[in-house]
Amino acid sequence: MPKAKLTRAEQKIQRPLQILDAAFEEFTKRGFTATRVEDIAERVGVTKGTVYVYFETKEALFEAMVKRASMPFRETFSAYTHKSDDPVEQLRLLLEFLFDSLVDNRKMRELFRLIVAEGAKFPDLIDQHYDTMMAPVFARIDTILEEGVAKKRFRANP
């Protein structure tokens, strides 16, 4: 069955998302510096000016792309609820979840690689990435470890 053609209003709503998806592919392929806005526009099938209608600068586009690419993990992690009375099992389940969500997921691997590679150019983005993605993970691990110490399943670190 052929796809129904989108109305102009529907295209306008989807356009920034298409640009962000194309930006992800271009930035992860070439890096920030080597990626040209023209390449992103061409991938979407729009002009360079259209990209700038939605994103004021290449830097703003990069930051929005990182937020969009990391959103599925943040949502999934927020909803993660595997609980166990045994802190060892709870930690194992969490580490498996993290592996499946981060390491075993091409898009997340590419995003982490890109953030590490481009971090020097975007220190605020690195801080934001830490606050929104890594700090909640570390906090959850710390909670499990503290529970494990309290239940004498883990030794306290002096």
N, C-alpha and C positions, 0 to 999 in steps of 0.2 A: 504494500500500500504506500503510495507516494506521500511524502511529508507535506503538510499544508504550509503554504507560504505565509511567513510572518507578516503582520501588519507593520507599518512604519513605527508605530508606538511600541510594539513588542520588540522590534529590532533596536530601537533606541534604549530600551530597558536592558537588553542583553549585551549591547555594545561594550560597556565598560568591563563586564565579566569576560567577554571574548578577548579584549585587549589584555587584561590581567593574565589570562591563561596563555596567550601568545607571549607575553613578557616573561612568564616563568620559563617557557621553553627556550627563548632566546638568551635570557640571562644565565640560565644553567648551562647552556651550550657554549656561550662565549665569554661570560663574565660581564660585570657592569661596564667597564671601560670600553670593551670591544663591541658591545651591543649598541647598535644604532636604532633610534626610534623608528627610522624608515623600515628597518628589518621587521620590527614588531608590527607596524602598520601594514606592511606587505603580507605578513602571515595572516592578518585578519581580513585583508582586502579593503582597507580604507587608506586615506591619505595621512601623512604625518600630522597635518593640522588637526585631523579628527582626534588623534591620540591626545594632543594638547588641549582639546576641548574638555576632555575628561580628567586629564592629569596635567597640572600646571608645569611640572618639570620632569625630567628623567628620574631624578632622585625621588620625587613624590610617587612616580609610577613604581619604582623599585620598592619603596616602603609599603605601598598598597598591595603589591604583588606578594610580599612576604607575609603580610597579615592574612591575605586570602588563602595562600598556600598552607599556612599553619592552622587555620580555623578548624578543619576537620579533626585534627589531633586534639586541639584544645577542647572541642565539644565532646569528643569521645572520652578524653581523660576526665573531664568534669562529671560525666555520667558513669564512669567506672565505679562499680560497687562490690566487686568480689571481696567477700569478707570470710575470714576463718578465725576460729578461736585460737588457732596455733599461729603465732607470729612468723614462724619459719615458712609455713605454707602460704601465709598471706604475702610475705616478701617474694616467694617463688612465683606466685600468681601475678603479682605486680610486675616483676621483671620479665616474665613471659609476655605480658600485655605490652610492656614498653618495647620489647624486641620486635613483636609483631607489628606494632604501630609505628615505630621509628626506623628500626634497622631493616626490617623485612619489607618496607614500603619504599619503592623507588622515589616517589615524589618527596617524601620526608627526608630520605638520604640526600637527595640532590639539594633540598632546601638547607639542610645543616651544612653541607659542603660549601654552598654558596655563601651562607652567613659567615662561616669561618674565613673563607677566602676574601670576602669584601668587608669584613668587620672593621678594619682600620679606617676605611672611608666613611663608615656609618656607626660611630660609637654609640649614638643615641639609640639606633636601631638594635644594636647588640644588647644594650641595657633593657630595652623594651622586650626583646626576645627572651632574655633571662627572666624578667618579671612575669611575663605572661605564659611562658612555656616551661622553663626549667625550675623556677622557684616552687611552683606547685608540686612538681615531681619530687624534688628534694624534700619538701615539707611532708609529703605523704610517706616517703621512705623513712624520714626521721621519726615520724609518729609510730610506724611499725617497729622500728628499732627500739624506741623508748618502751613500747608495750612489751617487746621481747625481753628487754632488760628487767622490767618489772616482774615478768613471769619467769624469770631466770632461764630463758631460752637462749639469750645472748649475754655475753659478758659486757659490762660497762667499760667504756674506753676512759682511762684515767685522765 
